[in-house]
Amino acid sequence: MTSITNLPLPTGYDSRSPQREDAEAIAALITAARKAVGDDEVASAEDVLDDWQGVDLATEAIVVANADGQIVGNADILNRRNMRVSVYGSVAPVEQGHGVGTFLVRWGEEWARESAGLPLPLGINVMRRDLGDAMHRQISQALRDSIDFAHTNVDEALEYAMRYGRGIDKETCRRFVLMYVNEYTKRLGDEGRAALSRLYALAHSRGLISAVPPVDPI
């Protein structure tokens, strides 16, 4: 997996794999990062350890420390709680703007490239099978039409999305939305389907799901 020594770090910082005894410091970091964007939810060491269930800390998690040895950034790959593969991380508010977040993003990107080069599934809409093929296709087309409308009316769509943006400015919201709403959103294609198949196989191998479900996008 990704060698953290091969990725450039900002001057004055170091990176390493986390240890279980880091859980309390990482929980404090996550809580501070949340508070900085208006989220008062408090993370605990138990939350961190729970999220780490099924995670190989040596290859699927990372922490960044400053010159004093204080953990100021963290990320992990497998988010057990949401049953998905994602890069989930935080940067201490006082350390933001120094390149720590950029390093964590690059680390996650490198992990993804080394993991068969497939995109990372971040979420999916599902439908009950007993609704039938005709209803499946009607719902799927309605979602595509909605996405097409948003692309055609970007400013209007952003105004709606910003209601849930925790105070971010419009340009940041635009970059975030356009980064995640892409062609995979409308049609998985062969690559997207392969990514989902790999995700389910990985979850099954870690004991997170009892069986590998079929992948049959509409």
N, C-alpha and C positions, 0 to 999 in steps of 0.2 A: 504493500500500500504506500500511500504518499510519504515520502521522506521529508520531514519538516526541516531538515538541515539544508535541503536544496532550494528552499524558498527564501527570498530576501526579506529580512525584517528591518523595520526602522531602527536607527541607531539608538542604543540605550535599552533595548528590549531583548528578551530571550523567550524561546518557546520550548515546550516539552509536553509529553503525555501526562494527563492528570492522574492523580492517585485518589483512592477513596477518602483519604484524610483531607483532601482539598475541597470536599463537598460543602463544608460550611462557608469557606471563603467564596466559592463560586455562587452559592445561594445569595450571599450578601451582594455580590457583583450583579447578579440578575435582578435583584430587588431594586438596586440603585438605578440600573438602566431602565427598568420599567417606570420608576418614579419620575425619571427625567422626561418621559413622554406622557405623563399624566395618568399612569396606571399604578394604583396603590396596592395591587396584589403582592403579597410578601411570599417569596420563595424560601423554602427551608432546606436544610441539608438532606432531609428525608425525601423531598421532592427530587433533588438532584440525583440521589442514589436510585430512586425509582426510575427516573428517566434513563439511567445508565444500565438498567437490566437488559441484557442481550447485546450490549455495546462492547466491542473490543477496545478498551481504553488505549491500548498501545497503537492502534492504527485508525480508529474511528472517532477519536476525540483529541482535543488539543487545548492547552492554556498558554497564554502569553503573560509574562511577568515583566515588571519594570526593573530599573537598576537596584531598587531596594528589595527585590524578590517578591513584591506584592502582585498577586494575580489581578490583571487589569483587562483581560480578554479571555473568552473561552468559546469553543464551538464543539458540537458533536454531530455525527452523521445520522445515526438511526434514532429517530424520535419514537420510542416505543408507545408513548401515550396516544399518539395519533395514528399508529400503525402505518407509518409511511417513511420513506427515505427522504431526508431533508437535511440541509445544513442549518442548524439552529444555534445561535450564539449571541453573545452580549459583549459590549465594550463599556468600561467604566466611563461615566459622563466626563470626568476631568481629563480623560485620556483621548477623547474623541477628537478627530482632526489631525492625529499624529501618524496615521497610517496603520494602526492596529486592525481596524475593521477591514481595510483593503487586504491586509495579509490573510485574515481569516477567510475572506471570500475567495481569494486565490487558492488557499489550502483546500477549500471545499470543491472548487472547480477542478483542481488537480486530482482529487480523490475521484471525482466523477469520471474524468478522462481515463484514469487507471481502472475504473470499474466498467470495462467493456465499451467505454465511450458513448454510453446511452444517456438520454436526458433523464433527469430526476423527476419522477411523478410527484406533484405537490398536492394533488387532490383530484377527485373524480365525482361525477354525478352518476347515480345508479337508479335503476327502475325495477320494479317488481316484474318478474317474468310472466306472472299470470295476467298482466295487462294486455299482452298480445303484441304481435309484430306491428300492426297498424298503429296502435297507440304509441308504441316505442318510437316509431319513425316520426309521428306527429310531434311528440315532445322534443325529440332531438332536433327537428327542423326549427321548432319554435326557439330553442336555445341558440341555434346558429343565426336565425333572423335577428335575435336580440343583440348578439355580438356584432353582427354586420351593422345594425343601427348605431351601436355605440361607436364603432370605427368611423362611421359617416358623420356622427354628431359628437365629436370628441369632447368639446368644451361642455356640452350639456351632460354627457356621461361623467365627466370629471367632477362637476359640481355635485352630482349625486354621490359619487364615491368618496368625496372629501368629507361627507357627513360622518364617515367612519375612519377618518385619517388621523385621529388623535392630534390635530393641530398642525399637521405638515402643510407646507405651502403647495400651491397648485402645480408648480413645475416639478417638484419632487414627486407629487402624486402622479403626474403624467408619466414620468420615467418609470415609476414602480408599476403602474398599470400596464404600460406598453411592454414592459419586460416579461410580464407573466401572462398576458393575454396575447397569444400568438396562434400560429396555424395549428399547433397541437390542440389548442382549445376547441377548435372546430372539428378537426379530423385527426385521429391518432396516427394513421398511416402505419406502415410496417415497423418503422423505428419506434414509434410510441407504443405500439403493441408489444414489441420485444422488451421495452423498458418495463412495462407493467408485468409481463411474464417473469422477468428477472426479479422485480420487487417481491412478487408473491412467493417465488421460489426461495428468496433470501429470508422472508418472514417465516416461511414454513421451516426452513433449516434451523432458525433460532427458536422455534417453538412458540412463535407469536400467533400463528393461526394453525388450525388443526388439519387443513387440507388446502391444496392449491386450487383456487377457483378458476373456472374457464374465463378467458378473455375474449369477449365477443362484442366489440363496440358497434354501435348503431350509427 
